[in-house]
Amino acid sequence: MKIYILLIAGLLCGNILSAQTTPTKQLQDNARTLLQQGDFDNAIKALETARLQDPNSLEVMRDLCYTYFLKRDFAKAIETGKIMVARPDADQQSFQVLGLAYKAVADYKEAGKLYRQALRKFPNSGVIYNEYGELSAMDKDMDEAIAQWEKGIEADPNYSGNYYNAAMYYSRAGNPFRAVVYGEIFLNQESFTTRALEFKQTLFDTYKTLLVPGTIRSLQGAKGATAFEKAALESLGKSANTMSGVVSVESLANLRSQFLLDWIQEKQKKYPFRLFDHLHYLLTNKLFDAYHYWLFAPPVANENAYQAWRNSHTKEADAFKKLQESMIFKIPAGQYYFGQ
């Protein structure tokens, strides 16, 4: 699970015995260095000293709770975390760290109460919805899990974790269209992480499932399909009817370019959608193929085919790389069309 406590590397000045005279910030830096080295006991000593020096520091308390969690002293992590989240200035990370400790001891009831408390305070918190969904999945309540991830996507459309978990859920639960849409958004928001690279194979495999004859029609008629989904599946179905042969990176690029042209012409005004707008921009600026080779990077894409394309399209490949490095993919509010 992704933890959002920044471990800032610092220089270890002096030793723990003389820490009483060390400024709080330096003690925190020392503790984070010790934490990176796996020296939990001395990291805790430094943070306890920092806490005595500055008892009002939420950041020190959060680091202390997290260090207890990493040390697997879950009782102390929970004890510290309860004090932390009771503070009026407790932030989303505070609830997240305490939630990790509850999950570690499988106290799902208390973790659920904690996340509900957090959502009353932070009703638009994507990270809390994501944690709540993961808790529900751990408790084998997948209906509740996907409900929380969907709420997180609606409330905070630029937090990537909910898209990842929802995409993984739908890829297994028989809704490959939602899986590929959420999965592609996730990859554009979280482009270079390890789990993003690993997810590319899942995305490709899910596209193959989506394009099995009869699947698109079945999804159009499925109970719970939204008007947006039906419209998008209609455009996708038109493109899929012209597709022949095996599903490949190249054939997917052709199919999706036809889909986009139909979508922009007929449905874009009714359902403005950032992902499709972005893809249309890439298509009109001759960056679509470069994007697809990135989206389905080797080993999904054929390495030889990619290198051959790269050698003959250096300008396009470099232009896409420059765009990707300079652009932050963000979804505007009001573009949530799915629901559960």
N, C-alpha and C positions, 0 to 999 in steps of 0.2 A: 504494500500500500504506500502510496506516495505521501511523504511527510513534508509539511511546509514550514519546518523550523530551520532557519538558515544557519548552517554550521560555518561560521566565519573563522578562517584560519588566522591566528594571531601568534605573536612571539611570547614565549613563556618567560616572563621577567620575574626574578626572585623565586622563592619557593613558598609552599603553602603555609609554612610556619610563620612567615612574616606577612601573610596576606591581610592581617588586620589593618595595616597601614596602606594597603594597595587600593587605588580608586575602584569603584564598583565596575566601571566599564572594563578595566584591565582584568579584573577577576573573571568577568564573563568571557573575555577573550581567552584567558588562560584555561578556563573550564572547557571551552569549545575545542581548544587545541588538545587538551587531555582526552576529551570525548572522541576525537578523531583517532587518537592513539589507543583507544579501548581502555583507558584508565578511568573507569567509572567512579571509583571511590574518591580519588583526589579531585575529580571534576565536581563531585557532590560537595566535598569540603569547601572548594572555592566558591560554589554557588550559595552554600549556606552562609558563608562569611559575607558574600555580596548581599544576601537577603537581610542580614543583620544591619549592614551599613545602609541599605536602602529598602526598608520594608514595604514601601509603596510601589516598587518596581514590578509591574505585571510581567515584563519580559524576563526578569530574573526567575520569578516563580514558574513561568512557563518552561524555561530551560531546565529548571530543577525537576519539574514533573516529568518532562521528556527524558531526562537522564535516568531517573528512577525506572521509567518504562524500559529504556534500553538495557539497563542493568537487570531487568526482569524482577525488580522489587515492586511488584504490582500493587501490593498493599500500601506502600509509601506513595507510589504514584497516584493512587486513588485518593489517599488522605490529602495530599498536596493539591490535587486537582479539584477536589470538592471546595476547598477554601478559595481556590483561584476563580472558579466559575460563579461563586457567590458574590464576588466583587462587582460593583456596578460598572466597572470599566472592562470586564471580561470580554474578550473579542472572540471571533470565530475560531481562531487557532487554539484558544484556551479550551473550548468545548471539544475541538477535534482531538487534542492530545489526551484529555481525560477519557474520551470515547475509546481511544486505542487501548487504554488500560482495562476498561470494562470488557472490551472484546477479547482481550488476551486471557481473561479469566472466565470467559463465556457467560458473563453476567448480562445477558441480552435484555432482560427486563429493565435494569438500571440504565443501560446504554440507550434504550428506546426512550425512557423518560428524559434522559439528558438531551437527546436530539430534539425531542418535542419542545423542551424548554428553550433550546438554542433557536429553533425556528420561530418561536413566539418573539424572540428578541431580534432575530435576523431572518425575516420572512422571505427574503430574496437571495439567500445564501446557497449558491450552487454547491459549495464544498460540503455543507451540512446535509443537504439532500443526498449528495453522493455517498457520504458516510452512512446515512440512515438506510439507503438502499443496499449498501454492502452488508450492513448489519442484518437486514432482513434476509439477504441471500445466505448469510452464514447460518441463520436460524431456519433455513429451508422454506422460507415464505416468499417464493418468487413473484407471486402476484403483488405483494406489497413492495418488493424490491423494484420491479419495473415501474410501479406507480410513483415511487419516490424519485427515480431517475428521470421519468417524464416531467414531473413537477420541477425538478432541478433545471431541465432544459428550458422549460417555459419561463421560469423565474430568472434564470441567469444564463442566457444563451451563449455566453462566451467562456463558460467553464467547461473544459474539455472532458473531465472525468465522467460526467453523466452520459455524454455521447458515446464514450468508449464502452461503458458498461451496458448501455442500452443496445448498442450495436452487437455486442457479444451475446446478449440475451436473445435478440431477435434472430440472429443467425442460427440459433439452436431451437428457437420456438416457432419456426415455420413462417416467418415474415421477412423474407430476404430483401424486399424493397426497403422497408424501414432500416434494415441492417446496413444496406449499402449507402443510403443517404446519411444516416447518422455516422457511419464509419468514415465516409469521405470528409464530412465536416470535422470529425475528430482529427484526421490526418492533416487537414489544413490548419487546425489550431495548435496541434502539438506535433510539429513536422519531423523532429529529429531525435526523439527519445527512443529508447530501446523498445518499449512496448509499441510505439508507432511502427517501427521497422518490422517487428514481429507480426503486427496486425495486417500488413499488406497482403500476406498470403491468405488470411481469412477473408479479406475483402474480395480478392480475386475468386476464391472458391465460392463465395456467396453469390457473386455475379453469375457464375456457372449454374448454380442452383436456380437463380431467378430466371435464367434464360432457357431452362428446361421447358419444352413445349407444354402449354396448358397452365403453367404457373402464373403468368401475368393475368390471364383471364380469371383464374381462381381467386387471386388477390383482389381483383376489381369487385368481385361479388361477395367477398368475405364480410361477415358481420363485424361492424366496427370500423370499416374502411372509411376514411374521411373524404370529403369532396375533393380536397387537394390530392390525396393519394389516387383517387379514381381518375382525375384529370392527368396526373403525371403518368400513371400506368397506361392510360389510353395512348399518350404520345409515345411511350416506350414500346408499347405493343406494335404500333405502326412501324417503328424502326426495326423491331425484332423480326417482323415478317419478311424483311428483305435480307436478313442475315442467313448465310449458309456456311457450312464448314465448322471447324472447331472454334471454341472461344479462345481468343488470344489477346494480347495487349493491342495489337494492330486492329483486329476485328472489333474489339470493344471501343476503340477510339472512333472508328467509322460509325458504329451503331449510335454512340453517344452524341456524335456531331449531328447526325440526323435527328435525334431526339431534341437536341437544343434548338435546331432551326424550327421544328414544329412548335416547341414550347414558346419560344420568343414570339413567333408569329401569332399564335392563337391564345395563349393562356398567361403570359407573363404579366400583363396589366392587372388581371384579376388576382393572381397569386404571386406578388413580388417575392423572390426568394434569393437570398444572398449567394448561396452555393451555385445556383443555376446562372445567376448574373455573372459570377466570377468565371465560370466555365465558358460562357458566351464571350466574355472579354478575351479569354485565352484563345478561343477559336478565331475570332475576328482579327487578332493580332499575331496569328500564325505561331502561337506558342502551345497549342493544344497537344501536339504529338510529344513535345518535350515534357509537358506536364504528365502525360500518360506513362512515359518511361520512368518518370520519378515516382508516380503513384504506385506503379507495379514494378518497383525496382528489382533488379536481379537479386535472388534467383527466380522470382516470379516471371519477370521478363526474360526473354531469350538473350543471353549475354552477347552472342555474335550479332544478332539482329540489332540490338541496341548500339553496339560499337559501330556497325556499318551506318546506322542512321546518324549517330553522333559525328562520325568523320565527314559526312556529307552535309550536315546541318549545324555546323559549329556556331554560326551566328545566332540561330534560334535557341540552341541549348544554352549558350552563354547569356542570352537575353532573359530566358526564363529563370536561370539561376540568380541573376541580378535582381529580377522582380521579386523572387521569393525571399531573398535576403533583406529586401527593403520594405516588404509589405507585412502588415499584421492583419490576419484574417479575422474580421469581426462581423457578427450578425446583429443587425438592428433589432430593437424591440418590436414586437408585433408581428413577427414572422414565424409564429408557432402554429403549425397546421395539423399536427398529428393527434395529440391526446392519447389516451390509452385505448 
